[in-house]
Amino acid sequence: MGEGPGLNTCGKGGGTILTLHLLGHVHATRGGEPLSLPGKAAALLTYLTLEECPHHREHLAGLLWDTPDALRNLRVELSRLRGRGLAPFPARQPMLALRCETDLDRWLRGPEPLNERDLAAWLSPLRGPALSGLEDLGSAAFRDWVDRRRSLIHDRIEERLGSVCARFEGRGQPQAGGQVRACAERLGLHLPARSLPPAAPDDLTFEWPEQVRALRGVFERAARAPQLVLLRGHVGTRRTLLEDAVQGTPWRAVQVRFSSQRLLLQAALAGHLRRALPPERRPPGGPPGGTTDPDADLIDLAGRMTEAGVPLLVALHDVNEVPAWLAALLRFMLDLPLPLVVVLSASPTPGSDHLRLALGPLGGRRLHHVTMPPLSVAGVMRALAREGPDHGGAGRARAARLVQRSEGCPLYVQALVRSGGDLAAHDGRLPPDVRDRALADLAHLPGPAREGLARLAQLHDRFDRVMAGELLGEAAPGVLNAACRSGLLVPAGREEALTLPGLEYRSDDAETGLAFASEVTRAALAGTLPAAERHALRRTLARLLLPTQPALSLLYATRANLPELAAEARAALPAPPPAGFRGGCAEPAPEPSPHPHPRRGVLTPNGYRVALDGGFLEVLRRGRLGPPPLLTLLLPDVPAGTWALTARLDVTGSAAPPGLLPPPFALGLRVGTGPRVVYAPAPLPDHHAGGAGHTFGAVLPLNCWFRLNVTTRGGPLELSVREVNVALTVGDLTPVGRGASPRAVWPPGRCLPPEDAFEPPLPLTPF
């Protein structure tokens, strides 16, 4: 377009170039310095810049002032611009036009980021919804124009964000893709489904029927008054669950990622609210969020939610804390006169209990707890069966290995299935997307705390505060306190005991040992430490552990290439018990029949996941390389007689260093105070540990059901496990021979009450 008499180019004639900023709150800068512009002046410059054609003064005046003296107001505004050193329009020219540089133009024509380190700078101009601050200016025609222009700008931004996000995710960089998606959510934009993990036919899908029923029960209560839900579950499952819950109902879901910046969060909610509603239900005008008053924006948002006329589910994902402003926002929303369910979701770490305490006073009886447990063996079996024979069969052995390796994380299970690797090998390396997700869950921690935890993650055993002080120095108290508050570190002893059938656990308040609550999290953190620091820490640990744990000292010395220290550690290993072999192999058995009992389980501080599911007792653990703790499971009252225990072992063993004592075993049986008879896939030496004798019973087969007999005079029967990696399933315990009690004491699940999906018990970490 050629320059007409009323057209000016900002900065023409050797002056400093004026830049109009349209992304976020509209303002102008000259030479990088901000200019003070009245709202109507900013609106005039924005309109002419985006229109890219001349407009008559009378049209502009009527657009910006809905009053009889509009033309005089326009002349006053132009005079004010000249008074600020801006003269973009010739005097006495009826047609006005403007050509001005904008941050939108720069962003659209600039190169897209090629690597993750350039991503933050590329996203930084996208501070909020475009054209913010112009919503309440001018006539109704001007406000409609703002809405249309914002929509067009957002469409262009959305297209470019989607392209960059797809490229990063396609290159196996989901963390970078997550940054792009988080930015899009803040703007109320919607990007296509994630390309990582690929939406391939091999991806498993999982179902959560109990949780869907629980949420729909909350919907019924919300018809009378708004309700509040704390949802805990692994990443990648919570959004899908909420979508399934509203499917086939009048409810509409508005889901955003939580932001600590209130204005951005409310702007994202407004944008997603508009998209979630059908066109005929969308409130007039564009999304709110253009002011600097968060309370005014919230009132506007609440009005739009009420005027929508449909029941709404509003979900804030990845909430790590409840600041005062969020508590006030929740109180306000719970008082709105509409069918409303507000969901706060978090990862299923023990640290999410502080959210329960923070939300309790807010919701009262209207607060509900819905937990998405880690995947069960039976659940993965069903998912594999739905996918057909391409997965190599839907057998229990494969499902047990998947669940054991992944700690029940759906994203991890999907990655393992896609990789098609050897699940029988004890490979502790994490798939890249799983590692990135685990680290993203720790983003709320301060940088020094994450760095300190990365150093502690090099320890392959539980540790105390003294050891933490050796590795972290003066920073140790702060790092440990932050990690314990967030649930990343938990008190852990050398032995753990549960009572069946209720899975009751009694903790020891005097326990000084600490352990990572998740081995997946520990492994992800350990990998963030630079190689040079890891090597130096191995040298340090090899020396520190030599007097007390020579087996671990040997491991660190070998990895640090310290042959002399490795020789010292090898010489310090305790003499192994004398080898001896008694007994044979456990006899095969048919698969027991499952029973229709609900699943219930706990996660112990040392990482044993113990569950009663369909009448089967499952014990799974993905552990560290250090000495595995003893887990005992007590059946308090078994009648006298000989009993047949039917079980199977699908995962056992580890790459633990040699010389660990007492030796690990996959299954132990103990009657009363007698010796513990232990079973493993290979013979073990008899030994003493924890005040009890241990005698080897029989070799256990892998990946099939077997039967063991145990005789008791009546009273308690103890089952036990001491293993780094294990997937053990106990099917039943039934009487053998004449004279035995006709009453089977297993499965104990028959004694359990139905699980309350809203209020799961918390003896440890429930699932």
Protein Blocks (a to p, Z undefined) as FASTA:
>chain_A
ZZdfkbccehiahiacddddfehjadddeehiacdddfklmmmmmmmmmnopacdfklmm
mmmpccfklmmmmmmmmmmmmmnopafbcehiabdcdddddfklmmmmpccdfbfklmmm
mmmmmnbcehihjlmgcjfklmmmmmmmmmmmmmmmmmmmmmmmmmmmmnopaklmmmmm
mmmmmnopacdddfbdcddfklccdddfklmmmmmmmmmmmmmoccdddddddehklmmm
mmmmmgopabdcddddddfblklmmmmmmmmmmmmpcfklpcghidehiacbfklmmmmm
mmmmmmnopacddddehiabdcfklmmmmmmmmmpccdddddddddfbfklmmmmmmmmm
mnmmmbccdddddddfklmmmmmmmnojmnopaafklmmmmmmmnnopaklmmmmmmnop
afkbccfbdcfklmmmmmmmmmmpcfklmmmmmmmmmpccdcdfklmmmmnommlmmmmm
mmmmnomaccddfbdcdddfklpacddfkbmbdcdfbfklmmmmmmmpcfklmmmmmmmm
mmmmmmmmmmlmmmmmmmnopaklmmmmmmmpccddddddedjddddddddddddddddd
dddfkopacddeehiacddddddfbdcdddddddfbdcedddddddddfbgcdjddehia
cdddfbdcdehjbccddddfbdcddddeehiacddfbdcdehiacddddddebiaddddd
ddfbdcdddfbdcdedehiafbdfbdfklmpccddfklccffbccZZ
